[in-house]
Amino acid sequence: MQALEKYISEAFFLKNIQLKLINLIEERFFYSIKLLFHFKLKNKECSKTFLST
């Protein structure tokens, strides 16, 4: 019985780490996409002002 409890607690521990890693990766991924779009928009604005002058 104790071995089963240990196994279950280890499984929950590993699942918790896995979820934390997934969250971290998603955060980084969305942050990098946001940055990419930010720079693309900035680039377009710069191009427009450059072309209009």
C-alpha positions in Angstrom: 0.0 0.0 0.0 2.8 2.4 0.9 4.5 1.7 -2.4 1.3 2.6 -4.3 1.0 5.9 -2.3 4.7 6.7 -3.2 4.1 5.9 -6.8 0.9 8.1 -6.9 2.7 11.0 -5.2 5.6 10.7 -7.6 3.3 10.7 -10.6 1.5 13.8 -9.3 4.9 15.5 -8.7 6.0 14.7 -12.3 2.7 15.8 -13.7 3.0 19.1 -11.8 6.5 19.7 -13.2 5.3 18.8 -16.7 2.4 21.3 -16.4 4.8 24.0 -15.1 7.1 23.4 -18.1 4.3 23.6 -20.6 3.1 26.8 -19.0 6.6 28.3 -19.2 7.0 27.3 -22.8 3.6 28.7 -23.8 4.4 32.0 -22.0 7.7 32.3 -23.8 6.1 31.3 -27.2 3.3 33.9 -26.9 5.7 36.5 -25.6 8.0 36.0 -28.6 5.0 36.2 -31.0 3.8 39.4 -29.4 7.3 40.9 -29.8 7.5 39.8 -33.4 4.1 41.4 -34.2 5.2 44.5 -32.3 8.3 44.9 -34.4 6.5 44.2 -37.6 4.0 46.9 -36.8 6.8 49.3 -35.9 8.5 48.5 -39.1 5.3 49.2 -41.1 4.9 52.5 -39.3 8.5 53.5 -40.0 8.1 52.5 -43.7 4.9 54.6 -44.0 6.5 57.7 -42.5 9.6 57.2 -44.6 7.6 56.9 -47.8 5.3 59.8 -47.0 8.2 62.2 -46.5 
